Amino acid sequence: MPPSPPKLPFIGNFHQLGSHPHRSLHTLSQKHGPLMLLRLGQVPTLVVSSPDGARDVMRNHDQVFASRPVLKPAKVLFDGCKDLGFSPHGEHWRQLRKICAFHLLSSTRVQSYRLIRQEELMRDISKSGTAPVNLSDKLFRLANAITCRAAFGKHREHRECFVSIVKDTFHVLGGFCLADTFPSLKFLDVLTGVMSHMHRLHHQIDEVLDEILKEHQDDAVTGDDGGRVEDLVDVLLRLKDDPQLEIPLTMDNIKAAILDMFVAGTETSSTVVEWAMSELIRHPWIMERAHKEVREALKGKNRVEESDMDKLNYMKLIIKETLRLHPSLPLLPRLCRETCEVMGYKIEAGTRVFVNAWAICRDPQYWDDAESFKPERFEGSTETSSTVVEWAMSELIRNPSIMERAQEEVREAMKGKNRVEDSDTSELKYMKLIIKETMRLHPPAPLLQRRCRETCEVMGYEIEAGTCVFVNAWAIGRDPRHWDDAETFKPERFQGSSIGFNGLDLEYLPFGAGRRICPGIGFGLAVVELALASLLLHFDWKLPDGMKPEELDMRETRGLVASRKTELKLMATTRIPLPATI
């Protein structure tokens, strides 16, 4: 069996999780090794904090760890886990995955949302005057508005309602439920009101989605769609009547899929941009380079369009680096379905698993200067990321030189243009490094969860079937064995690197890996790149009230997604005016 820290009676290792499990598990892994078998309450849980272990879980035994634990909040909110994200591995999950890949999030459909993203961007930032801009709130609302438009169509009046619903859903999914760790005490969830709160939230979600589905069905009957572009609800309703589907698509499946879109596409995308801006403001020289790239690429333009993204190479490096340091989900959950072997250890079926993406992305063994924000470490890679704008901005504001470089890139690429378009982002190479580095330090899913389906071996240890597995992506992204200066935000670390977001490089897991890798990478990346490039093109950024970059609060909140604990508030000075209409 894998090494295990000392346990207490009944609660096991539960007391050692702390308020930020990915960090606590990283600390434990430094003492007990990259593969640990914990007992969280009454549940065996495997924690993976190295690329070798992640490779065993997510590649060598991908099918064994293809499921996720069926947790009570997901069961209630997603109608018995009828969605893609929490559905157990099987025919139902495979069909949902196929629908998602070919109908909802194909490259063609993602491109069809281009105008939606352009219309939703940032005019109110320029209206803030001398007051600090609450980027945390604005980025969350931007991501929510984009997802609303893609899911419901332009004229749906459900945005404000879904802002609060999505926030409540994240709070419940990231919260603590006794039934999931102490099954014998599940009755206490009823007595404490936890279950009633979950059922009330599910009822709220159902009411709103039932109304939206009825509106779409009525439009289909009358033919009165106002000439709007087909949205995701239209696609799902059309597929519901498709006789070629092996398993019929029910209304519960459709509602669960819609909620999936909001859970996966709102908090994570805004968190990436926020972290990227945080890193840029902390690294002024990187911000300067990013500014230069964006403004040079968009010369003569006053708006960033998605067609501009190919020019913003440095910006893409910034996003990669942001995701390295700040993966939105630092712990990637899995479930071991069958007994197998991981890193030489036997893992029993039924074991829960967490892949610590956060730790892996900071491992100095794999990442040079792993704790530094260096977008350049990804330079040469053409892939982009999707979930770190908030963390990226946090890192940028702490690194003025990086912010400056990013702005220089964006503004140079956008010479003559006043808006960033999709086609511009490909030129923003440094911005892409920033996003990569942000996701290394702030992975969207810090703990990647799996369930062991059958007994197997991991890193030489036997893992029993049924064990819950956590791959600590957060810890892996900060492991000094894989990352040089692992705690420093250095987008340049990705310069000339082939490391990407597809889960093939197990020291970098911002979106997970294997069969359970995030299917919405393309959709999310498009949002992140456009948002970050536009922020860098139009505005110069600084901290309010004379605050120094090193004083910026970089603590994370506790929950499903590793967002910033405090809202990111920055001073924005207009550099390139926004176009008359957006």
C-alpha positions as CSV (number, residue, x, y, z in Angstrom):
1,M,0.0,0.0,0.0
2,P,1.2,3.6,-0.6
3,P,2.6,5.6,2.3
4,S,0.0,7.2,4.6
5,P,0.4,10.0,7.1
6,P,-0.6,9.2,10.7
7,K,-4.4,9.0,11.2
8,L,-6.7,9.9,14.0
9,P,-9.5,7.5,15.1
10,F,-12.7,7.8,13.1
11,I,-11.8,11.0,11.1
12,G,-8.6,9.5,9.7
13,N,-6.6,12.2,7.9
14,F,-9.5,14.5,7.5
15,H,-8.0,17.0,10.0
16,Q,-4.9,17.4,7.8
17,L,-6.8,18.9,4.7
18,G,-6.9,22.4,6.0
19,S,-8.7,25.3,4.3
20,H,-6.7,24.8,1.1
21,P,-6.5,21.1,0.5
22,H,-4.2,21.3,-2.5
23,R,-1.6,23.2,-0.5
24,S,-1.9,21.0,2.6
25,L,-1.7,17.8,0.5
26,H,1.4,19.3,-1.3
27,T,3.1,19.8,2.1
28,L,2.2,16.2,3.2
29,S,3.5,14.8,-0.1
30,Q,6.9,16.5,0.5
31,K,7.2,14.4,3.7
32,H,5.4,11.2,2.7
33,G,6.1,11.0,-1.1
34,P,4.2,11.8,-4.3
35,L,1.7,9.0,-3.8
36,M,-0.2,8.9,-0.5
37,L,-3.1,6.8,0.6
38,L,-5.2,8.9,3.0
39,R,-8.4,8.0,4.9
40,L,-10.8,11.0,4.7
41,G,-13.4,10.1,7.3
42,Q,-14.5,6.6,6.2
43,V,-13.3,6.9,2.6
44,P,-9.9,5.7,1.3
45,T,-8.4,8.5,-0.8
46,L,-5.3,8.3,-3.0
47,V,-3.4,11.6,-3.6
48,V,-1.1,11.9,-6.6
49,S,1.4,14.8,-6.6
50,S,3.9,13.9,-9.4
51,P,3.8,13.6,-13.2
52,D,4.8,9.9,-13.0
53,G,1.8,9.2,-10.8
54,A,-0.5,11.3,-12.9
55,R,0.7,9.4,-16.0
56,D,-0.3,6.1,-14.3
57,V,-3.7,7.4,-13.3
58,M,-4.6,9.5,-16.4
59,R,-2.8,7.6,-19.2
60,N,-1.6,4.1,-18.4
61,H,-4.8,3.3,-16.4
62,D,-7.0,5.9,-17.9
63,Q,-10.0,3.6,-18.3
64,V,-9.7,2.3,-14.7
65,F,-9.8,5.9,-13.4
66,A,-12.3,7.2,-16.0
67,S,-15.0,7.8,-13.4
68,R,-15.4,10.4,-10.7
69,P,-16.9,9.9,-7.2
70,V,-20.6,10.2,-7.1
71,L,-21.0,12.9,-4.4
72,K,-24.2,14.0,-2.8
73,P,-24.3,17.6,-4.0
74,A,-23.7,16.6,-7.7
75,K,-26.4,13.9,-7.3
76,V,-29.0,16.4,-6.1
77,L,-28.1,19.3,-8.4
78,F,-27.5,17.3,-11.6
79,D,-30.6,15.1,-11.4
80,G,-28.7,12.0,-10.3
81,C,-25.5,12.9,-12.1
82,K,-27.2,12.9,-15.5
83,D,-24.7,15.5,-16.8
84,L,-21.3,15.0,-18.4
85,G,-19.1,16.3,-15.6
86,F,-20.2,14.0,-12.9
87,S,-21.8,11.1,-14.8
88,P,-20.1,7.7,-14.1
89,H,-18.1,6.2,-16.9
90,G,-20.3,4.2,-19.2
91,E,-22.5,4.3,-22.3
92,H,-24.5,7.3,-21.0
93,W,-21.3,9.2,-20.4
94,R,-19.8,8.3,-23.8
95,Q,-23.0,9.6,-25.5
96,L,-22.9,12.9,-23.6
97,R,-19.2,13.2,-24.4
98,K,-19.9,12.7,-28.1
99,I,-22.8,15.2,-28.1
100,C,-20.5,17.7,-26.4
101,A,-17.6,17.2,-28.8
102,F,-19.5,17.1,-32.1
103,H,-22.5,19.4,-31.4
104,L,-22.0,21.8,-28.5
105,L,-18.2,22.5,-28.3
106,S,-16.9,21.7,-31.8
107,S,-14.4,24.3,-33.2
108,T,-17.1,25.4,-35.8
109,R,-19.7,26.1,-33.0
110,V,-17.1,27.8,-30.8
111,Q,-16.3,30.1,-33.7
112,S,-20.0,30.8,-34.2
113,Y,-20.0,32.5,-30.7
114,R,-17.3,35.0,-31.8
115,L,-19.7,37.9,-32.1
116,I,-21.3,37.0,-28.8
117,R,-18.0,37.4,-27.0
118,Q,-17.2,40.7,-28.9
119,E,-20.5,42.2,-27.9
120,E,-20.2,41.3,-24.2
121,L,-16.8,42.9,-23.5
122,M,-15.9,45.7,-21.1
123,R,-17.3,49.1,-21.9
124,D,-18.1,49.8,-18.2
125,I,-14.3,49.6,-17.3
126,S,-13.7,52.8,-19.2
127,K,-16.5,54.5,-17.2
128,S,-14.9,53.8,-13.9
129,G,-12.9,57.0,-14.0
130,T,-10.5,57.3,-11.0
131,A,-12.2,54.6,-9.0
132,P,-10.6,51.1,-8.8
133,V,-12.1,48.5,-11.1
134,N,-13.5,45.4,-9.4
135,L,-12.1,43.0,-12.0
136,S,-13.2,40.0,-10.0
137,D,-16.9,40.9,-10.3
138,K,-16.7,42.2,-13.8
139,L,-14.9,39.1,-15.1
140,F,-17.4,36.7,-13.4
141,R,-20.3,38.6,-14.9
142,L,-18.6,38.7,-18.4
143,A,-18.1,34.9,-18.3
144,N,-21.7,34.4,-17.1
145,A,-23.1,36.7,-19.8
146,I,-21.1,34.9,-22.5
147,T,-22.3,31.5,-21.4
148,C,-25.9,32.8,-21.1
149,R,-25.8,34.1,-24.7
150,A,-24.3,30.9,-26.0
151,A,-26.7,28.7,-24.1
152,F,-30.0,30.7,-24.2
153,G,-29.6,33.2,-27.1
154,K,-29.4,37.0,-27.3
155,H,-32.8,37.9,-26.0
156,R,-33.2,35.7,-22.9
157,E,-33.8,37.6,-19.7
158,H,-32.2,35.2,-17.2
159,R,-28.7,36.5,-16.7
160,E,-28.9,38.1,-13.3
161,C,-30.8,35.1,-11.9
162,F,-28.1,32.8,-13.2
163,V,-25.3,34.9,-11.7
164,S,-26.6,34.0,-8.2
165,I,-27.6,30.5,-9.1
166,V,-24.1,29.7,-10.5
167,K,-22.4,31.2,-7.4
168,D,-24.6,29.1,-5.1
169,T,-24.0,26.0,-7.2
170,F,-20.2,26.5,-6.9
171,H,-20.6,27.0,-3.1
172,V,-22.5,23.8,-2.7
173,L,-20.3,21.7,-5.0
174,G,-17.2,23.0,-3.2
175,G,-18.6,22.6,0.3
176,F,-18.6,19.8,2.8
177,C,-21.2,17.1,2.9
178,L,-21.0,14.5,5.7
179,A,-22.6,11.8,3.5
180,D,-19.6,11.9,1.2
181,T,-16.9,11.3,3.9
182,F,-18.8,9.7,6.7
183,P,-21.5,7.6,5.0
184,S,-22.7,6.3,8.4
185,L,-23.5,9.9,9.5
186,K,-25.4,10.9,6.4
187,F,-28.6,11.5,8.5
188,L,-26.8,14.6,10.1
189,D,-27.0,16.3,6.6
190,V,-30.7,16.2,7.0
191,L,-30.7,17.4,10.6
192,T,-28.3,20.3,9.9
193,G,-30.3,21.5,6.8
194,V,-27.6,20.7,4.3
195,M,-29.9,18.5,2.3
196,S,-32.8,20.9,2.3
197,H,-30.5,23.7,1.1
198,M,-29.4,21.5,-1.8
199,H,-32.9,20.6,-2.8
200,R,-34.1,24.3,-2.6
201,L,-31.2,25.2,-5.0
202,H,-32.1,22.4,-7.3
203,H,-35.7,23.6,-7.3
204,Q,-34.6,27.1,-8.2
205,I,-32.4,25.8,-11.1
206,D,-35.3,23.6,-12.3
207,E,-37.8,26.5,-12.3
208,V,-35.5,28.8,-14.4
209,L,-34.4,26.0,-16.9
210,D,-38.0,24.8,-17.3
211,E,-39.0,28.4,-18.3
212,I,-36.1,28.7,-20.7
213,L,-36.8,25.3,-22.3
214,K,-40.5,26.1,-22.7
215,E,-39.6,29.4,-24.5
216,H,-37.4,27.6,-26.9
217,Q,-40.0,24.9,-27.6
218,D,-42.7,27.5,-28.1
219,D,-40.4,29.4,-30.6
220,A,-39.8,26.1,-32.5
221,V,-43.6,25.4,-32.8
222,T,-44.5,29.0,-34.0
223,G,-41.3,29.5,-36.0
224,D,-40.9,32.8,-34.2
225,D,-37.2,32.8,-33.3
226,G,-36.5,36.4,-34.2
227,G,-33.8,35.3,-36.7
228,R,-31.5,34.5,-33.8
229,V,-28.5,32.2,-34.1
230,E,-29.1,28.6,-32.9
231,D,-28.0,28.4,-29.3
232,L,-27.0,25.4,-27.2
233,V,-30.6,24.8,-25.9
234,D,-31.8,24.7,-29.5
235,V,-29.1,22.1,-30.3
236,L,-30.0,19.9,-27.3
237,L,-33.8,20.1,-28.0
238,R,-33.1,19.1,-31.6
239,L,-31.0,16.1,-30.5
240,K,-33.7,15.0,-28.1
241,D,-35.8,14.0,-31.0
242,D,-32.9,12.3,-32.9
243,P,-33.8,8.6,-33.4
244,Q,-30.2,7.8,-34.1
245,L,-29.2,8.3,-30.4
246,E,-28.5,5.0,-28.7
247,I,-29.8,6.3,-25.4
248,P,-32.7,8.8,-25.5
249,L,-31.8,12.3,-24.4
250,T,-34.3,13.3,-21.6
251,M,-35.2,16.8,-20.4
252,D,-33.3,16.0,-17.2
253,N,-30.2,15.3,-19.3
254,I,-30.7,18.6,-21.1
255,K,-31.1,20.6,-17.9
256,A,-28.0,18.9,-16.4
257,A,-26.0,19.7,-19.5
258,I,-27.0,23.4,-19.4
259,L,-25.9,23.6,-15.7
260,D,-22.7,21.9,-16.7
261,M,-22.0,24.7,-19.2
262,F,-22.3,27.4,-16.5
263,V,-20.4,25.5,-13.8
264,A,-17.5,24.8,-16.2
265,G,-17.6,28.0,-18.2
266,T,-18.2,30.8,-15.8
267,E,-16.1,30.6,-12.6
268,T,-13.1,28.9,-14.3
269,S,-12.8,31.4,-17.2
270,S,-13.1,34.5,-15.0
271,T,-10.6,33.0,-12.5
272,V,-8.0,32.5,-15.2
273,V,-8.2,36.1,-16.4
274,E,-8.1,37.4,-12.8
275,W,-5.0,35.4,-11.9
276,A,-3.3,36.5,-15.2
277,M,-3.9,40.2,-14.3
278,S,-2.7,39.5,-10.8
279,E,0.6,38.1,-12.1
280,L,1.0,40.9,-14.7
281,I,0.5,43.6,-12.1
282,R,3.1,41.9,-10.0
283,H,5.5,41.7,-12.9
284,P,5.5,45.1,-14.6
285,W,8.1,44.0,-17.2
286,I,5.9,41.2,-18.4
287,M,2.9,43.5,-18.4
288,E,4.9,45.9,-20.5
289,R,5.9,43.3,-23.0
290,A,2.3,42.1,-23.2
291,H,1.0,45.6,-23.6
292,K,3.6,46.2,-26.4
293,E,2.6,43.0,-28.2
294,V,-1.2,43.7,-28.1
295,R,-0.9,47.4,-29.1
296,E,1.6,46.7,-31.9
297,A,-0.6,43.9,-33.3
298,L,-3.7,46.0,-33.1
299,K,-2.3,49.3,-34.5
300,G,-5.1,51.3,-36.1
301,K,-7.8,49.3,-34.2
302,N,-9.6,50.3,-31.1
303,R,-11.1,46.8,-30.3
304,V,-9.6,43.4,-29.9
305,E,-11.4,40.8,-32.0
306,E,-11.0,37.1,-31.8
307,S,-9.5,37.1,-35.3
308,D,-6.5,39.1,-33.8
309,M,-5.6,36.3,-31.3
310,D,-3.1,34.6,-33.6
311,K,-0.9,37.7,-33.5
312,L,-0.8,37.8,-29.7
313,N,1.8,35.0,-29.1
314,Y,3.3,36.4,-25.8
315,M,-0.2,36.9,-24.4
316,K,-0.9,33.2,-25.0
317,L,2.4,32.4,-23.1
318,I,1.1,34.5,-20.2
319,I,-2.1,32.6,-20.1
320,K,-0.3,29.3,-20.1
321,E,2.0,30.4,-17.3
322,T,-1.0,31.7,-15.4
323,L,-2.7,28.3,-15.7
324,R,0.6,26.6,-14.6
325,L,0.8,28.6,-11.3
326,H,-2.9,29.0,-10.8
327,P,-4.9,26.1,-12.1
328,S,-8.6,26.8,-11.5
329,L,-9.2,23.2,-10.4
330,P,-5.9,22.4,-8.5
331,L,-7.2,19.0,-7.4
332,L,-8.5,16.8,-10.2
333,P,-10.9,14.1,-8.9
334,R,-11.0,10.5,-10.1
335,L,-12.5,7.2,-8.9
336,C,-10.6,3.9,-9.3
337,R,-13.1,1.5,-10.9
338,E,-10.9,-1.6,-10.9
339,T,-8.0,-2.7,-8.8
340,C,-4.7,-1.7,-10.5
341,E,-1.1,-0.6,-10.0
342,V,0.0,3.0,-9.8
343,M,3.8,3.7,-9.4
344,G,4.3,0.2,-8.2
345,Y,1.5,0.3,-5.5
346,K,-1.7,-1.7,-5.6
347,I,-4.8,0.6,-5.7
348,E,-8.1,-1.0,-4.7
349,A,-11.3,-0.5,-6.8
350,G,-13.5,2.1,-5.2
351,T,-10.6,4.3,-4.1
352,R,-11.1,8.0,-4.6
353,V,-8.2,9.8,-6.3
354,F,-7.0,13.4,-6.3
355,V,-4.4,14.5,-8.9
356,N,-2.7,17.6,-7.4
357,A,-2.3,19.6,-10.6
358,W,-1.2,22.6,-8.5
359,A,1.7,20.7,-7.0
360,I,2.7,19.1,-10.3
361,C,2.8,22.5,-12.1
362,R,5.2,23.9,-9.4
363,D,7.5,20.9,-9.3
364,P,11.1,22.2,-9.8
365,Q,12.1,18.8,-11.1
366,Y,10.1,19.6,-14.2
367,W,9.8,23.4,-14.2
368,D,12.8,25.7,-14.3
369,D,12.4,28.4,-11.6
370,A,9.0,26.8,-10.9
371,E,7.6,29.4,-8.5
372,S,8.3,32.4,-10.8
373,F,5.9,33.7,-13.4
374,K,7.7,33.3,-16.7
375,P,5.4,33.2,-19.8
376,E,8.5,32.7,-21.9
377,R,8.8,29.1,-20.7
378,F,6.0,28.3,-23.1
379,E,7.2,30.4,-26.0
380,G,7.0,28.4,-29.2
381,S,3.9,26.6,-28.2
382,T,0.7,27.4,-30.2
383,E,-1.8,26.1,-27.7
384,T,-3.8,28.3,-25.4
385,S,-5.7,28.0,-22.2
386,S,-9.1,28.9,-20.9
387,T,-9.5,29.4,-17.2
388,V,-7.2,31.9,-15.6
389,V,-8.0,35.5,-16.5
390,E,-8.5,36.7,-13.0
391,W,-5.4,34.9,-11.7
392,A,-3.5,36.1,-14.8
393,M,-4.4,39.7,-14.0
394,S,-3.5,39.2,-10.4
395,E,-0.1,37.9,-11.4
396,L,0.4,40.6,-14.0
397,I,-0.4,43.4,-11.5
398,R,2.2,41.9,-9.2
399,N,4.8,41.7,-12.0
400,P,4.7,45.1,-13.7
401,S,7.5,44.2,-16.1
402,I,5.6,41.2,-17.3
403,M,2.4,43.3,-17.6
404,E,4.4,45.9,-19.6
405,R,5.7,43.3,-22.0
406,A,2.3,41.8,-22.5
407,Q,0.7,45.2,-23.1
408,E,3.5,46.1,-25.5
409,E,2.9,42.9,-27.5
410,V,-0.9,43.4,-27.6
411,R,-0.6,47.0,-28.6
412,E,2.0,46.4,-31.2
413,A,0.0,43.6,-32.7
414,M,-3.2,45.7,-32.7
415,K,-1.7,48.8,-34.3
416,G,-4.4,50.6,-36.3
417,K,-7.2,48.6,-34.6
418,N,-9.4,49.5,-31.7
419,R,-10.6,46.1,-30.7
420,V,-9.3,42.6,-30.3
421,E,-10.8,40.0,-32.6
422,D,-10.5,36.2,-32.6
423,S,-8.0,36.4,-35.5
424,D,-5.7,38.6,-33.6
425,T,-4.9,36.3,-30.7
426,S,-2.6,34.0,-32.7
427,E,0.0,36.8,-32.8
428,L,-0.1,37.3,-29.0
429,K,2.7,34.8,-28.2
430,Y,3.7,36.3,-24.9
431,M,0.2,36.6,-23.7
432,K,-0.2,32.8,-24.3
433,L,2.9,32.2,-22.1
434,I,1.3,34.3,-19.4
435,I,-1.9,32.2,-19.5
436,K,0.2,29.0,-19.4
437,E,2.1,30.2,-16.4
438,T,-1.0,31.4,-14.6
439,M,-2.5,28.0,-15.0
440,R,0.6,26.4,-13.7
441,L,0.4,28.3,-10.5
442,H,-3.4,28.5,-10.4
443,P,-4.8,25.3,-12.1
444,P,-8.5,25.5,-12.7
445,A,-9.0,22.2,-10.9
446,P,-6.4,21.9,-8.2
447,L,-7.5,18.4,-7.1
448,L,-8.4,16.0,-10.0
449,Q,-10.7,13.4,-8.6
450,R,-11.0,9.8,-9.8
451,R,-12.5,6.6,-8.4
452,C,-10.5,3.3,-8.7
453,R,-12.8,0.8,-10.5
454,E,-10.5,-2.2,-9.9
455,T,-7.5,-3.0,-7.8
456,C,-4.3,-1.8,-9.6
457,E,-0.8,-0.7,-8.9
458,V,0.2,3.0,-8.7
459,M,3.9,3.8,-8.2
460,G,4.5,0.3,-6.9
461,Y,1.7,0.4,-4.4
462,E,-1.5,-1.6,-4.6
463,I,-4.6,0.6,-4.8
464,E,-7.9,-1.2,-3.8
465,A,-11.0,-1.0,-6.0
466,G,-13.3,1.7,-4.8
467,T,-10.5,4.0,-3.6
468,C,-11.2,7.7,-4.1
469,V,-8.2,9.3,-5.9
470,F,-7.1,12.9,-5.9
471,V,-4.4,14.0,-8.3
472,N,-3.1,17.2,-6.8
473,A,-2.6,19.3,-10.0
474,W,-1.9,22.4,-7.9
475,A,1.0,20.6,-6.1
476,I,2.4,19.1,-9.3
477,G,2.4,22.6,-10.9
478,R,4.6,23.9,-8.1
479,D,6.9,20.9,-7.6
480,P,10.5,22.2,-7.6
481,R,11.7,18.9,-9.0
482,H,9.9,19.7,-12.3
483,W,9.7,23.5,-12.2
484,D,12.7,25.8,-11.7
485,D,11.9,28.6,-9.2
486,A,8.4,27.0,-8.9
487,E,6.7,29.6,-6.8
488,T,7.7,32.5,-9.1
489,F,5.4,33.7,-11.9
490,K,7.6,33.5,-15.1
491,P,5.7,33.2,-18.4
492,E,9.1,32.9,-20.1
493,R,9.5,29.4,-18.7
494,F,7.2,28.2,-21.5
495,Q,9.2,29.9,-24.3
496,G,10.3,27.3,-26.8
497,S,8.4,24.7,-24.8
498,S,6.0,22.2,-26.4
499,I,4.0,21.9,-23.1
500,G,0.3,22.4,-23.7
501,F,-3.1,21.9,-22.3
502,N,-4.0,18.5,-23.8
503,G,-2.9,16.5,-20.8
504,L,0.0,14.9,-22.5
505,D,2.6,16.6,-20.2
506,L,1.8,15.2,-16.8
507,E,3.7,17.9,-14.9
508,Y,1.2,20.5,-16.3
509,L,-2.5,19.6,-15.7
510,P,-4.7,22.7,-15.8
511,F,-7.5,20.9,-17.6
512,G,-6.9,17.4,-16.4
513,A,-5.9,14.5,-18.6
514,G,-7.2,11.3,-20.1
515,R,-10.9,10.5,-20.8
516,R,-12.0,13.0,-18.1
517,I,-10.0,16.0,-19.5
518,C,-12.2,19.1,-19.7
519,P,-14.1,19.0,-23.1
520,G,-14.6,22.7,-23.2
521,I,-10.9,23.8,-23.6
522,G,-11.5,25.5,-26.9
523,F,-14.5,27.4,-25.7
524,G,-12.8,28.5,-22.5
525,L,-9.5,29.5,-24.2
526,A,-11.3,31.7,-26.7
527,V,-12.9,33.6,-23.8
528,V,-9.7,33.9,-21.8
529,E,-7.6,35.1,-24.7
530,L,-10.0,37.7,-25.9
531,A,-10.7,39.1,-22.5
532,L,-7.0,39.3,-21.4
533,A,-5.9,40.8,-24.8
534,S,-8.7,43.5,-24.6
535,L,-7.7,44.4,-21.0
536,L,-4.1,44.8,-22.1
537,L,-4.9,46.7,-25.3
538,H,-7.3,49.4,-23.9
539,F,-6.0,50.1,-20.4
540,D,-2.9,50.7,-18.4
541,W,-3.2,49.1,-14.9
542,K,-1.9,49.8,-11.5
543,L,-2.7,49.0,-7.9
544,P,-4.9,51.5,-5.9
545,D,-3.8,53.7,-3.0
546,G,0.0,53.3,-3.6
547,M,-0.1,49.6,-2.9
548,K,3.1,47.8,-3.8
549,P,3.0,44.7,-6.1
550,E,4.3,42.4,-3.3
551,E,1.4,43.6,-1.0
552,L,-1.3,42.2,-3.3
553,D,-3.3,39.5,-1.6
554,M,-2.8,36.2,-3.5
555,R,-4.6,33.9,-1.2
556,E,-7.2,31.4,-2.7
557,T,-10.7,30.8,-1.7
558,R,-11.8,27.3,-0.5
559,G,-14.0,25.4,-2.9
560,L,-14.3,23.5,-6.1
561,V,-12.4,26.2,-8.1
562,A,-9.3,27.9,-6.7
563,S,-10.5,31.5,-7.2
564,R,-9.0,34.5,-5.5
565,K,-10.0,34.9,-1.8
566,T,-10.3,38.7,-2.1
567,E,-11.7,40.6,-5.1
568,L,-9.1,42.0,-7.5
569,K,-9.5,45.8,-7.6
570,L,-7.2,47.8,-9.9
571,M,-6.9,51.3,-11.3
572,A,-7.6,51.4,-15.1
573,T,-6.3,54.3,-17.3
574,T,-7.6,54.3,-20.8
575,R,-4.8,54.0,-23.3
576,I,-6.7,53.1,-26.5
577,P,-10.3,54.3,-26.5
578,L,-13.0,51.7,-27.0
579,P,-14.8,51.8,-30.4
580,A,-18.1,53.7,-30.5
581,T,-20.1,50.4,-30.5
582,I,-19.3,47.0,-29.1
